[in-house]
Amino acid sequence: MTKPVTCLFLGSGASYALAGIPLQRAFLRAILTKGKNRRSWIDSCEDRDFRMNVGGRPLSSWMFNVEDVELCMSHLHNVAYPRPLGPNETLKRGDVRRHPIRALINFRTAIADFLLRQDVKRGRVQQQFHAWLEALGETGNDLVIVTTNYDLVLERLLGPESYYYPHLRLMSPVKRVGAVRLYKLHGSVNWLERRRFQGSQIKSYKPPRVEIYNTRLGVKPKNWGYLFERKGQFYSPALITFFYQKEAWLAHGRWKNLFQKHWDSARNTLEAGLSEIYFIGYSLPPADHYMLTWLLSILNKTKPEITIVRKGADKPTTLEKALKPFNSKVYECGLEGFLDGHV
């Protein structure tokens, strides 16, 4: 018999509360300005014959004004891939899409570089969160964490023996008894995807130095910030953003082996026995329209108890409005206040 499932669905607000990682506007500004000149990495995709700028402004400058990481990533992806590639189709050498692909990869690396430098301090909130997870694990329910975040806050908070990524054997700690299933629906800065372009690497004019670590793959820092080599194969940070072709891309090529199984496993796990779900710091941002349908299909089937935890007593979030028919409980005290009342 399948055990009842308790799910924590974590958004950027959770990482802000646990590690101080900036929220949307401040997040993109921090990526482009804090500590390193990552803007030059992104702008290095241009050359004399091709310009990625918008309205005559450098790409990074345009991003700085948009103030939305996901929309910027989505734009680059949709320019690079105006349609999904066929099963046997590859981009031809000299294809102009090479430039937005390079910009997209460098942008992912800028995100990875920033997030890998963020520490998780062991303060009161972190201790309470850890204690809450332990208490949830002792209820007899199967504890599952689902997140749209790219960062490593949970991994560093839990420790390598306390979690694993389902169906990602090469990029996951060894599954142990009692370890929490951690589903990262949009990828992670410590996941790697194979990256070849007609047999050659996509070079950057100003390659940054970034540490992407993964002991299972034995990847070591390289001079190419977005490209890492192991036994003749090339890899880059694996993040999948919001874009209008998401469903098709989840089932396509290299994404299929990495993301489709991960998403399918998350759905199957939740549909099999979801009894309660906590949305913490997740507001269902406008660009993430795909997630709404995915969530509703699961919630309509399982009808769990729903708790939404957010910061501030402002107007209801899109998530609250979308889930109103389920009589969700809403806490406006943020994660810190919620833990004070539940630990």
N, C-alpha and C positions, 0 to 999 in steps of 0.2 A: 504494500500500500504506500502511495506517495505521501511524503510528509507535507504538512502545510508550509507555505513559503512566506517568509517576511522579507520584503524588499526595501532597501534604501535606494532611492533614486536621487543622485547628487548632481547639482549644477554648480555653476561658478560661485554662487553665494556660499557654498560649503567650503570651497578652497579658500575663499576670502576669510571666513571665520577661523579656519584651522591653520592657515599659513600666511595670511595677509596678501595673497596673490591678488593684484588689482582686478577690479571689475571692468566691464566692456571698454569704455572710453580710455580709462587710465591704463588698462592692460595693453592696448595697442600702442599708446604713447610710450609706455615703459619698454616695450619690445624694440621700438625704433630709436630710443634715446638713452636708456639707462646703461651705463657702463661701457658699451661698445657701439661703434658706428655701424650698426646693422643696416642702416639705410643704404649704405654703399653696396652691401651684398645684394640687395633687392634691385637696385638700379643697374647693377653690372650686367643685366640681361640685354642691355641696349648695345647697338653698334651703329656704324655709319649708315648702313642700309636698312635698318629697322629700328623703330622707336616704340617703346611700350608706354610712353608717357601719355597723360590724359590732358587734353586741352593745352598742350605745350608745357605742362608741369611734370617734373620727374615722378615716376610711379610712387616712390616712397612718400613724397610730399602730398600726393593725392590721397594715399592711404591715411596719412596723418590727419587729414581734414575729414575723411569719411568716419573715422573713429569706430569702426566695426570690423573686427578681425574676420568674422565669418563671411561677411559680404565681400570683403576684399579677396579672400581666398576663393570664394565662389566665382567672382568675376574672372580671376586668372584661370581658373579651371575651365570655365565656359568658353573663354577665348582660345585656350589651348586645345580643347576638345569640343567643338561645336556640335558634335554628335558622337555617340559611342563608337569605338572602332569595331569592325567586324572581327570574328574569331581568328581569322588568318591575316588580318590587316596590320601593317606597321606604318609608322610615319616615314616618309622618304627623306633622304639626306637633303638638307637645304630647305626643308619645309619651314615656313615662317612660324609655325606653331612651336618650333624648337625654343624660341625666345620666351614666350609665356610659360612653357614648361619649366625652363630654367629659372624664371622668376618665381614660379610657384614653389619649386623645390627649395630655392634660397629663402623664401618667406617661411616655409615650414621649418627650416633650420634656424632662422632667427627666433621663431617661437620656441623651438627646442632648446636653443642656447640660453634663452632667458629663463625658462622654467627649470632647467637642470641646475641652475644656480640658486634656486629658492630653497631655503632650509625650513624644516618643520620643527619648531621649538617645542619642548615638552612642558608646556604651561598647564594652567588649570583647565582650559577648554579642551585641550588635547587629551588630558587625563580623563576628563569626564566623558568625552566621546568614546575613548577606548573602553571605559567601564560600561558604558551603555551598550556597546557592541557585545561585550562579554555577557551582559544580562540578557540581551536578545537571543544570544546563542544558547542560553540555558533554559529557554522556554520550551524547548522541544521542537520548535519550528526550524526549517532549513533557512539560514540567513544568506541572502544574496544581495550583492551591491551592484547597481547599474549606474553608470555615469556617462555624461557627455564631455567630461573634462579630459584634457590631454596630459595634465601635470602628473607628478608622482607623489602627491600629498598622501594619498591613501597607502601607497606602497611603503613609503618611509615611516608612516605612522604605525602600520600594522606589523612590519617586519617580514622578511622573505619567507618565513615558515608559516605565516598566518593567512596567506592568500594564494590564489593561482588564477590564470587566465584560461577559461575553458576552450578547448580545441586549438590552443596555440602552444603546442608542446615545445617548440624551439625557442619561444620567447617568454617562457613562463617558469617560475619556480616549480620544483617537483610537488605534485599534489600530495598533501599530507592529511591525515585524519583530522577533521575539525576545521580545516582551512576554508576560508570564505571564498566563494566564487565571485570573481570581480570581472564584470563585463564593461568594457570601455568601447562604447558604440561608435565613437568617432576617432578611435585610434589612440596612440600614446607616443610621447616623445622618446620612449625607449623601445618602440617597435620599429622594425626595419623592413623596407620593401626592396625587392630587386630592381635595380635601375640600370637599364642599358638603352642606348639609342643607336640603332643600326650598328651594333657591335662596339660602339665607342662611348666613352663617358661624355656627359654634357659639362663642359668646362666653364668655370667662372673666371672672369677677368681679375677679380680680387678675392681669391678663395680665403674664407675665414678659417679659424681653427676652433673646432667645437668638440667637446667630449660627449659622444653618444656611447653609452656603455651597455653591454649585454654579455654577461659572462658565458651564457650558453652558446652564443655565436662566436665568442672570442674576438669581438670587434675592439680594435684599439683606435685611439685618436689619430686622425690623418690631417694632412694639410688641406684637403678638400673638405670644406665645412659641411657640404650637403651630400657627400659621397664617401662611402666606406667600403673597402675592398676586403674580401675574404675568399681565398682560393679562386681568384680570377672572376668572381662575381661582385657586382656593385650594388650598394644599398643606400637608401636615404630614409629619413624619418617618415613613418607611415601614419599620416593623418588623413581622414576623409571628411571633407567639409560639407556644408549645406550647398546643394546645387540642384538645378531642376531635373537632372537625369539620375538622381541618387539611386533609385530602385534598379535602373538598368546597370549602373556601374557596380552596384553591390554584387551583381551576378556575372560580372565580366572579368575575364582574364585573371591577372594576378590579384585583383581585389576579391574575386570569388573565393579563392583559397584562404584568404586572410579574414575578410569581413563577413562574407555570407554565412559561413559556418558559425561565426561568433554571434551574429544577429539571430540566426535560426535557433541556436542553443539558448540564447536569452529568452526568446519568445516561447520555446517549448517548455523551459523551466517554469516560467511564470504562468503559462496557461495550464500547466499540470496541477497547480495547487496554490496559486497566490491567494493568501488570506488577508494580508495587510500590506500596505505600501506607504512609505514616508517620502514625500517630495521635499528635499531640503535644498534651498537656494537655487531652485530651478523655476523659471517663470514662463517657459515655452516661448522663446524669442521668435519674432516674426519670420526670420529666415528659416526656422526649423519646422516648416510646415509638414515635412515627411513624418516627424516624430509624433505629431498629433494623431494621425491615422493609425500609426503603429500602436500607440498607447490605448486609444479608444477600442481598438479591436480586441485587445487583451482584457481591458477593464470591463467591457460589455459581457465578456464570456465568464469572467471569474467573480465579478462583483465584490471586490475586497473592501475592507475598511481603509479609507484614504485619509491621510494626514498631510497637510501642507504647512511647511515651516518657512516663513520669510521674514525679512527685516523691515520694520516700519509699518505704520498704519495708513499708508497711502491707498489710492484706489486699487481695487482687485487686479491681480495680474491676469494675463491671458490664460494661464493654466487654471486659475481659480474659476474663471468664467466658463472655460471649456468643461470643467469637471463638476460644476454646480449640480447637475442632475444626480450625482452620486452622493450628495449630502456630505461633502468632505469637511473634516475638521480643519480649521485654519488657525495657526499660531502666528502672531505678528511680532513676536519677541526676538526673532532671529534664533540661530542655532544655540548661541550662548544662553539665552533666556530659557529656551526649550530644555536644554540639558540640566539647568538649575532645578527645573521642576520634575525631571524624570530620572535623575541619578541620585 
